[in-house]
Amino acid sequence: MRVAVAGCCHGELDKIYETLALAERRGPGQIDLLLCCGDFQAVRNEADLRCMAVPAKYRHMQTFYRYYAGEKKAPVLTIFIGGNHEASNHLQELPYGGWVAPNIYYLGLAGVVKYRGVRIGGISGIFKSHDYRKGHFECPPYTPATIRSIYHVRNIEVYKLKQLKQPMDIFLSHDWPRSIYHYGNKKQLLKTKSFFRQEVENNTLGSPAASELLEHLKPAYWFSAHLHVKFAALMQHQVIEIEHDPSAPDYLEYDIEWLTILRATNDLINVTGRLWNMPENNGLHTRWDYTATEEAMNEVLEKLNHDLKVPCNFSVTAACYDPSKPQTQVQLVHRINPQTTEFCAQLGITDINVRLQKAKEEQQLCGEYEEQDDVESNNSGEDPSEYNTDTSALSSINPDEIMLDEEEEDEDSLVSAHSDMNTPSVEPSSDQASDFSGSFSDVRILPGSMAVSSDDTLGSPLGREGKPGEAVDSGDGKDLPEVTLKRLSDEHEPEPRKKIKRRNQAIYAAVDDDDAA
């Protein structure tokens, strides 16, 4: 099975599918599956644009709405996770995953599915320590704080994924697992992105939560995006051959182990902004093991009548953008998606959005938590995070992202990443193989001991087992001189950064020249 992998998509579906068509013409056959590693931007209308955490001048409709409206259909099954620049109100409708358009499937806050016998998992968002142990309390209309915190990874999703025991073939995350840079061509990475040097030396670049999942799941392939640089820890192909079960159906299937874990952890749902910890074997919890037993999996199979096929039940839940009739004042609505309603009813679990709406109605909690979030985001108080660094916004200056002062002129004082997809290409031919390996002589497949060879001069990684596949992204940004930076406390917002403008114009071409001073 030929699988194409894209990094940050930023709504450019037409360009992505055109590139896949080109790869098919050059390659040995058709592409069977497209995987997208976040910043997908499933924007349906003007209201969705306002829920995307980028400055207003970078809010462009792009081409997804045509697929949502049915004008076009994805030519290949597309599976994606969320990043930190999404139409968050749209994705919030599908916390357990679902179709955002025909043939385009969102994995949810975290999820696992199967396609042709290949097991594919993923986790959406980026890591931010001070939000990691909160519940999913955000809801439209978002504040300047919640429009950012909604895409921060939470401990509940990591906890659920760590209950998995069966082998994982492919896993997707938006930000990189911490320490992965020790297992690829680190010298080439720092030559391309010298401003990563301090965090690489301090071993603070990337997500500790993703690293924890990498150690636990040990997937055959792991793909990430976010940092806008291509980096291979195992291979550099973007269209890869994956062994699949030829007898398996060619439609998307639910994963029975994952469904069983979702059902078992239903009581752990939290829609508050208060910090909390997952159950563990410390004498304080009556249950801490939520792994799926054979008996529990059989019960779920019975509930689903032994039918694991993901139903093709996409439905339009919001008015689609009409270029001839702009709607600048579309009201933001906290919607309940019928796909999620059907899924939760079948499995016997709670729709997070229903729980959140009930909390708002009964206790007016949404306003309380927005206020609370503003406080906790700046000072999370006495209870520190289990992780000692905060990597959702790099303290190093990445010129491929647009950093804005917190006191920006309006609510758009948000961090914006450039729109740059990972352009798929076919595998190198045999006569190119030697040149390829020569250029990546420093690439190391992760050994069992995770030991670093002596030719690596930038510090040693953590001693742990794992087998990463690939941390993938791409970028066309230019390097900047190295600057001396400091990392802040894990429980505080990063200090305001110097403005950096005129970046990533290849995608955000609509920005006027006078905006790029």
Phi, psi and omega per residue, in radians:
M1 nan 2.260 -3.133
R2 -1.628 2.156 -3.076
V3 -2.081 2.209 3.060
A4 -1.724 2.517 -3.107
V5 -2.177 2.238 3.094
A6 -2.023 2.574 3.082
G7 -1.463 -2.114 3.123
C8 -1.349 2.094 -3.013
C9 -1.566 -0.671 3.095
H10 0.914 0.724 3.006
G11 1.324 0.024 -3.048
E12 -1.524 1.026 -3.047
L13 -1.170 -0.694 3.127
D14 -0.981 -0.825 -3.119
K15 -1.136 -0.668 -3.135
I16 -1.127 -0.854 -3.110
Y17 -1.190 -0.537 3.041
E18 -1.132 -0.685 3.128
T19 -1.163 -0.672 3.094
L20 -1.115 -0.690 3.106
A21 -1.075 -0.687 3.094
L22 -1.122 -0.740 3.123
A23 -1.102 -0.646 3.113
E24 -1.153 -0.682 3.129
R25 -1.160 -0.560 -3.131
R26 -1.479 -0.434 -2.948
G27 -1.713 -3.035 -3.059
P28 -1.380 -0.123 -3.100
G29 3.089 -3.061 -3.096
Q30 -1.289 2.726 3.073
I31 -1.563 2.284 -3.024
D32 -1.633 -0.394 -3.011
L33 -2.724 2.442 3.036
L34 -2.038 2.244 3.086
L35 -1.953 2.290 -3.134
C36 -2.094 2.291 -2.971
C37 -1.694 0.559 3.009
G38 1.937 3.064 -2.987
D39 0.869 0.806 -3.079
F40 -1.294 -0.689 3.076
Q41 1.099 1.180 3.088
A42 -1.415 1.254 -3.038
V43 -1.581 2.101 -3.096
R44 -1.662 -0.562 -3.032
N45 -2.785 -3.045 -3.086
E46 -1.143 -0.574 3.113
A47 -1.120 -0.691 3.084
D48 -1.081 -0.667 3.122
L49 -1.032 -0.679 -3.113
R50 -1.222 -0.270 3.121
C51 -1.653 0.105 -3.123
M52 -1.698 2.205 -3.021
A53 -1.378 1.219 2.999
V54 -2.462 2.728 3.077
P55 -1.014 2.650 -3.043
A56 -0.963 -0.641 -3.071
K57 -1.210 -0.244 3.095
Y58 -1.773 0.101 3.138
R59 -1.523 1.734 -3.141
H60 -2.134 2.543 -3.026
M61 -1.146 -0.542 -3.089
Q62 0.975 -2.543 -2.945
T63 -2.130 -0.026 -3.093
F64 -1.043 -0.656 -3.025
Y65 -1.013 -0.482 3.123
R66 -1.164 -0.585 3.104
Y67 -1.338 -0.617 3.088
Y68 -1.148 -0.695 -3.099
A69 -1.367 -0.218 -3.116
G70 1.580 0.075 3.072
E71 -1.129 -0.623 3.116
K72 -2.309 2.800 3.052
K73 -2.267 2.402 3.128
A74 -0.989 2.193 -3.088
P75 -1.293 -0.200 3.134
V76 -2.464 2.530 3.091
L77 -0.963 2.214 -3.075
T78 -2.089 2.201 3.114
I79 -2.099 2.306 -3.098
F80 -2.470 2.822 3.000
I81 -2.018 2.941 3.099
G82 -1.537 2.665 3.070
G83 -2.028 -2.452 3.131
N84 -1.956 0.186 3.036
H85 -2.394 1.453 -3.051
E86 -2.307 2.845 2.906
A87 -1.357 1.456 -2.931
S88 -1.087 -0.580 3.127
N89 -1.140 -0.587 3.106
H90 -1.212 -0.909 -3.109
L91 -1.139 -0.490 3.132
Q92 -1.104 -0.421 3.103
E93 -1.148 -0.348 -3.003
L94 -2.185 1.095 -3.086
P95 -1.097 -0.477 3.128
Y96 -1.751 0.154 3.140
G97 1.709 2.891 3.119
G98 2.775 3.125 -3.101
W99 -1.458 2.197 3.026
V100 -1.628 -0.266 3.056
A101 -2.896 2.818 3.093
P102 -0.958 2.251 3.093
N103 1.258 0.201 3.087
I104 -2.199 1.978 -2.977
Y105 -2.014 2.263 3.086
Y106 -1.679 2.305 -3.086
L107 -1.342 -0.153 3.131
G108 1.572 -2.991 3.078
L109 -0.988 -0.681 2.973
A110 -2.739 2.608 -3.111
G111 -2.959 2.859 3.085
V112 -2.453 2.270 3.082
V113 -2.356 3.042 3.078
K114 -2.249 2.484 3.040
Y115 -2.435 2.089 -3.084
R116 0.932 0.656 3.117
G117 1.430 -0.060 3.131
V118 -1.597 2.227 -3.080
R119 -1.598 2.133 -3.042
I120 -2.157 2.152 3.117
G121 -2.145 2.909 3.104
G122 -2.973 2.846 3.068
I123 -2.359 2.341 -3.077
S124 -1.605 2.751 3.037
G125 1.604 -3.038 3.097
I126 -2.231 2.805 -3.082
F127 -1.442 2.357 3.032
K128 -2.531 1.989 -2.939
S129 -1.045 -0.667 -3.029
H130 -1.322 -0.180 3.052
D131 -1.875 -0.118 -2.973
Y132 -1.030 -0.659 -3.054
R133 -1.759 0.299 3.055
K134 -1.595 2.894 3.015
G135 -1.468 -3.109 3.091
H136 -1.584 1.470 -3.028
F137 -1.732 -0.220 -3.037
E138 -1.276 2.580 3.089
C139 -2.775 2.673 3.080
P140 -1.151 2.596 -0.102
P141 -1.331 2.408 -3.072
Y142 -1.422 2.645 3.008
T143 -1.615 2.982 3.050
P144 -1.002 -0.432 3.106
A145 -1.443 -0.829 -3.050
T146 -1.311 -0.373 3.085
I147 -1.172 -0.346 3.049
R148 -1.682 -0.777 -3.046
S149 -1.168 -0.394 -3.098
I150 -1.093 -0.461 -3.128
Y151 -1.716 0.246 3.087
H152 -1.513 2.332 -3.134
V153 -1.057 2.456 3.118
R154 -1.991 2.678 -3.083
N155 -1.111 -0.467 -3.110
I156 -1.102 -0.677 3.137
E157 -1.204 -0.725 3.106
V158 -1.108 -0.713 3.132
Y159 -1.060 -0.789 3.125
K160 -1.079 -0.794 -3.125
L161 -1.124 -0.534 3.134
K162 -1.318 -0.098 3.031
Q163 -1.434 -0.230 -3.120
L164 -1.208 2.433 3.125
K165 -2.110 -0.478 -3.099
Q166 -1.300 2.660 -3.059
P167 -1.057 2.521 3.118
M168 -1.919 2.305 3.129
D169 -1.494 -0.857 -3.088
I170 -2.359 2.431 3.056
F171 -2.341 2.479 -3.122
L172 -2.070 2.405 2.951
S173 -2.450 2.777 3.118
H174 -1.449 -0.961 3.093
D175 -1.537 2.768 -3.052
W176 -1.255 2.585 2.930
P177 -1.145 2.352 3.102
R178 -1.051 2.472 3.100
S179 1.468 -0.107 -3.087
I180 -1.115 -0.426 -3.116
Y181 -1.179 -0.250 3.096
H182 -1.335 -0.178 -3.005
Y183 -2.069 0.416 3.029
G184 -2.458 -2.823 -3.116
N185 -1.415 1.426 -3.067
K186 -1.126 -0.623 -3.138
K187 -1.118 -0.722 3.120
Q188 -1.190 -0.651 3.098
L189 -1.036 -0.817 -3.099
L190 -1.305 -0.379 3.028
K191 -1.242 -0.658 3.125
T192 -1.352 -0.709 -3.071
K193 -2.243 1.320 -3.039
S194 -1.140 -0.385 -3.117
F195 -1.296 -0.073 3.021
F196 -1.476 -0.147 -2.932
R197 -0.978 -0.835 -3.052
Q198 -1.085 -0.741 -3.112
E199 -1.269 -0.535 3.048
V200 -1.176 -0.773 3.124
E201 -1.093 -0.647 -3.135
N202 -1.509 -0.043 -3.104
N203 0.995 0.782 3.133
T204 -2.104 0.049 3.119
L205 -1.424 2.230 3.112
G206 1.826 3.115 -3.038
S207 -1.668 2.142 3.065
P208 -1.179 -0.521 3.099
A209 -1.161 -0.745 3.095
A210 -1.130 -0.666 3.105
S211 -1.095 -0.683 3.096
E212 -1.093 -0.722 3.110
L213 -1.198 -0.659 3.100
L214 -1.053 -0.761 3.128
E215 -1.116 -0.664 -3.088
H216 -1.377 -0.821 -2.999
L217 -1.430 -0.616 -3.122
K218 0.836 0.997 -3.127
P219 -1.237 2.759 3.082
A220 -1.136 -0.614 3.100
Y221 -2.354 2.434 3.040
W222 -2.284 2.195 -3.131
F223 -2.101 2.380 3.122
S224 -2.360 2.999 -3.125
A225 -2.389 -2.281 2.910
H226 1.298 -0.835 -3.017
L227 -1.558 -0.033 3.031
H228 0.986 0.829 2.996
V229 -2.668 2.410 3.133
K230 -1.400 2.265 -3.084
F231 -2.607 2.160 -3.106
A232 -1.964 2.163 3.060
A233 -1.691 -0.170 3.121
L234 -2.359 -0.836 3.127
M235 -2.661 2.884 -3.051
Q236 -1.935 0.069 -3.136
H237 -1.200 2.563 3.006
Q238 -1.911 -0.364 2.900
V239 -1.897 1.975 -2.998
I240 -2.070 2.671 3.071
E241 -1.631 2.138 3.136
I242 -2.014 2.232 3.058
E243 -1.140 2.332 3.135
H244 -2.331 2.955 3.130
D245 -1.521 1.898 -3.090
P246 -1.085 -0.361 3.127
S247 -1.538 -0.134 -3.120
A248 -1.322 2.631 -3.133
P249 -1.158 2.685 -3.116
D250 -1.676 0.603 3.015
Y251 -2.197 2.863 -3.090
L252 -1.295 2.379 -3.132
E253 -2.161 2.593 2.968
Y254 -1.227 2.717 3.089
D255 -1.737 2.101 -3.001
I256 -1.143 -0.638 3.119
E257 -1.135 -0.737 -3.135
W258 -1.150 -0.748 3.115
L259 -1.050 -0.689 -3.137
T260 -1.146 -0.668 3.102
I261 -1.182 -0.727 3.091
L262 -1.018 -0.741 -3.136
R263 -1.168 -0.711 -3.092
A264 -1.204 -0.585 -3.068
T265 -1.666 0.201 -3.085
N266 -1.003 -0.635 -3.120
D267 -1.245 -0.169 3.141
L268 -1.526 -0.016 -3.124
I269 -1.033 2.318 -3.131
N270 -2.305 2.180 3.130
V271 -2.021 0.495 3.083
T272 -1.886 2.874 3.099
G273 -1.642 0.168 -3.124
R274 -1.449 2.585 3.127
L275 -1.251 2.441 3.104
W276 -2.669 2.786 -3.102
N277 -1.962 2.671 3.080
M278 -1.327 2.661 3.116
P279 -1.047 2.460 3.062
E280 -2.547 2.914 -3.082
N281 -1.434 1.301 -3.119
N282 -2.219 0.250 3.131
G283 1.492 -0.068 -3.097
L284 -1.764 -0.163 -3.061
H285 -2.211 2.439 3.104
T286 -1.316 -0.443 3.096
R287 -2.450 2.383 3.109
W288 -2.407 -0.171 3.127
D289 -1.849 1.982 -3.128
Y290 -2.017 0.420 3.096
T291 -1.142 2.706 -3.037
A292 -1.501 2.097 3.057
T293 -1.515 2.825 3.099
E294 -1.032 -0.721 3.141
E295 -1.087 -0.780 -3.132
A296 -1.159 -0.688 3.111
M297 -1.131 -0.653 3.089
N298 -1.140 -0.632 3.096
E299 -1.097 -0.736 3.122
V300 -1.163 -0.701 3.077
L301 -1.031 -0.698 3.099
E302 -1.101 -0.738 3.135
K303 -1.079 -0.571 -3.111
L304 -1.668 0.176 -3.123
N305 0.963 0.603 3.101
H306 1.038 0.440 3.123
D307 -1.998 1.868 -3.094
L308 -1.731 0.121 3.141
K309 -1.155 2.266 3.055
V310 -1.239 2.045 -3.072
P311 -1.150 2.521 3.074
C312 -1.485 1.254 -3.001
N313 -1.967 0.547 3.086
F314 -1.019 2.436 3.050
S315 -2.513 2.581 3.119
V316 -1.319 2.190 -3.122
T317 -1.992 -0.102 3.126
A318 -2.539 2.616 3.109
A319 -1.042 2.430 -3.099
C320 -1.557 2.617 3.115
Y321 -1.005 2.337 3.073
D322 -2.146 1.902 -3.087
P323 -1.003 -0.449 -3.117
S324 -1.458 -0.234 -3.117
K325 -2.370 1.292 -3.136
P326 -1.013 2.426 3.138
Q327 -2.141 1.534 -3.049
T328 -1.390 -0.243 -3.074
Q329 -2.012 0.558 3.126
V330 -1.129 2.253 -3.093
Q331 -1.338 2.421 3.072
L332 -1.386 2.265 -3.109
V333 -2.198 2.385 3.047
H334 -1.469 1.793 -2.975
R335 -1.703 2.645 2.959
I336 -1.798 2.115 -3.081
N337 -1.537 2.282 -3.123
P338 -1.061 -0.479 3.069
Q339 -1.085 -0.784 3.137
T340 -1.175 -0.684 3.104
T341 -1.029 -0.814 -3.137
E342 -1.129 -0.768 -3.129
F343 -1.085 -0.820 -3.107
C344 -1.150 -0.641 3.128
A345 -1.156 -0.730 3.125
Q346 -1.112 -0.738 -3.039
L347 -1.536 -0.305 -3.121
G348 1.348 0.681 3.121
I349 -2.144 3.060 -3.045
T350 -1.689 2.347 2.990
D351 -1.314 2.102 -3.122
I352 -0.967 -0.671 -3.106
N353 -1.202 -0.601 3.055
V354 -1.130 -0.771 3.112
R355 -1.081 -0.700 -3.124
L356 -1.194 -0.724 3.113
Q357 -1.128 -0.697 3.112
K358 -1.123 -0.691 3.106
A359 -1.103 -0.698 3.123
K360 -1.112 -0.795 -3.078
E361 -1.169 -0.742 -3.033
E362 -1.410 -0.671 -3.018
Q363 -2.189 0.024 -3.084
Q364 0.923 0.746 -3.030
L365 -1.250 -0.478 -3.057
C366 -1.019 -0.802 3.132
G367 -1.134 -0.695 3.131
E368 -1.072 -0.749 -3.052
Y369 -1.325 -0.514 3.049
E370 -1.087 -0.750 3.135
E371 -1.145 -0.744 -3.130
Q372 -1.124 -0.656 -3.124
D373 -1.101 -0.679 3.129
D374 -1.040 -0.659 -3.137
V375 -1.290 -0.864 -3.046
E376 -1.212 -0.492 3.128
S377 -1.173 -0.445 3.128
N378 -1.673 -0.498 3.124
N379 -2.712 1.789 -3.058
S380 -1.438 0.181 2.930
G381 1.447 -2.560 -2.954
E382 -1.428 -0.393 -3.001
D383 -1.667 1.757 -3.034
P384 -1.301 2.798 3.091
S385 -1.231 2.726 3.060
E386 -1.238 -0.266 3.094
Y387 -1.851 2.548 -2.999
N388 -1.726 0.143 3.074
T389 -2.494 2.821 -3.103
D390 -2.115 2.043 -3.020
T391 -2.073 0.252 -3.133
S392 -1.204 -0.536 3.026
A393 -2.251 1.968 -3.020
L394 -1.081 2.391 3.071
S395 -1.271 -0.419 2.973
S396 -1.252 2.590 3.122
I397 -1.504 2.038 3.092
N398 -1.716 1.954 -3.084
P399 -1.177 -0.168 3.100
D400 -1.560 0.147 2.974
E401 -2.238 2.735 -3.107
I402 -1.801 1.931 -3.137
M403 -1.664 2.262 -3.117
L404 -2.075 2.620 3.053
D405 -1.111 2.581 3.105
E406 -1.070 -0.498 -3.128
E407 -1.614 0.709 3.075
E408 -1.085 2.790 -2.939
E409 -1.069 -0.404 3.134
D410 -2.484 -2.809 -3.062
E411 -1.240 -0.026 -3.082
D412 -1.526 0.449 3.123
S413 -1.395 1.162 -3.029
L414 -2.197 2.864 3.117
V415 -1.499 2.333 -3.123
S416 -2.132 2.270 3.049
A417 -1.679 2.662 -3.131
H418 -1.320 2.783 -3.100
S419 -1.679 1.836 -3.056
D420 -2.557 1.914 -3.115
M421 -1.484 2.771 3.132
N422 -1.512 1.664 -3.003
T423 -1.126 2.017 -3.085
P424 -1.188 2.587 3.042
S425 -2.495 2.826 -3.088
V426 -1.389 2.854 3.137
E427 -1.123 2.629 3.109
P428 -1.185 2.544 3.093
S429 -1.253 2.922 -3.059
S430 -1.070 -0.582 -3.125
D431 -1.303 -0.164 3.093
Q432 -1.714 -0.149 -2.981
A433 -1.076 -0.705 -3.091
S434 -1.147 -0.679 3.112
D435 -1.136 -0.659 -3.141
F436 -1.104 -0.869 -3.124
S437 -1.156 -0.534 3.119
G438 -1.147 -0.675 -3.117
S439 -1.277 -0.315 3.117
F440 -2.067 0.778 -3.105
S441 -1.123 -0.334 -3.113
D442 -1.617 0.010 -3.140
V443 -1.295 2.316 3.122
R444 -2.236 2.262 2.973
I445 -1.210 2.419 -3.031
L446 -1.086 2.051 3.120
P447 -1.397 2.947 -3.134
G448 -1.065 -0.609 -3.116
S449 -1.510 -0.163 -3.059
M450 0.957 0.596 3.121
A451 -1.364 2.569 -3.139
V452 -1.826 2.365 -3.112
S453 -1.212 2.818 -3.018
S454 -1.223 -0.272 -3.130
D455 -1.358 -0.079 3.124
D456 -1.628 2.035 -2.954
T457 -1.784 0.115 -3.009
L458 -1.918 0.674 3.030
G459 1.683 2.800 -3.098
S460 -1.818 2.655 -3.125
P461 -1.439 3.119 3.082
L462 -1.253 2.529 3.113
G463 -1.453 1.782 -3.128
R464 -2.747 2.800 3.125
E465 -1.594 2.691 3.084
G466 2.930 2.862 3.130
K467 -2.426 1.489 -3.114
P468 -1.272 2.634 3.052
G469 -1.570 -1.217 -3.023
E470 -2.812 2.393 2.976
A471 -1.761 1.885 -2.926
V472 -1.985 2.367 2.914
D473 -2.914 3.066 3.112
S474 -2.501 2.832 -3.141
G475 -2.885 2.659 3.077
D476 -2.102 0.246 -3.139
G477 -1.260 2.679 3.139
K478 -1.580 2.667 -3.116
D479 -1.258 2.666 3.071
L480 -2.061 2.772 3.059
P481 -1.044 2.580 3.138
E482 -1.164 2.433 3.132
V483 -2.166 2.674 3.107
T484 -1.501 2.159 -3.060
L485 -2.320 2.877 3.090
K486 -2.241 2.670 3.094
R487 -1.734 2.450 -3.054
L488 -1.651 3.028 3.108
S489 -1.018 2.581 -3.057
D490 -1.194 -0.344 -3.051
E491 -1.853 0.314 3.123
H492 -2.223 2.637 3.076
E493 -1.126 2.534 3.066
P494 -1.069 2.617 3.117
E495 -1.153 2.713 3.095
P496 -0.960 2.437 -3.098
R497 -1.835 2.767 3.064
K498 -1.133 2.451 3.139
K499 -1.165 2.383 3.028
I500 -2.216 2.110 -3.084
K501 -2.185 3.070 -3.078
R502 0.994 1.102 3.053
R503 -2.210 2.611 2.972
N504 1.063 0.658 -3.103
Q505 -1.214 -0.258 -3.141
A506 -1.053 -0.608 -3.140
I507 -1.694 -0.841 -3.141
Y508 -1.460 1.039 -3.045
A509 -1.235 -0.272 -3.088
A510 -1.340 -0.136 -3.137
V511 -1.243 2.252 -3.125
D512 -1.199 2.704 -3.135
D513 -1.058 -0.563 -3.095
D514 -1.298 -0.188 3.045
D515 -1.433 -0.233 -3.017
A516 -1.874 0.935 -3.111
A517 -1.242 nan nan
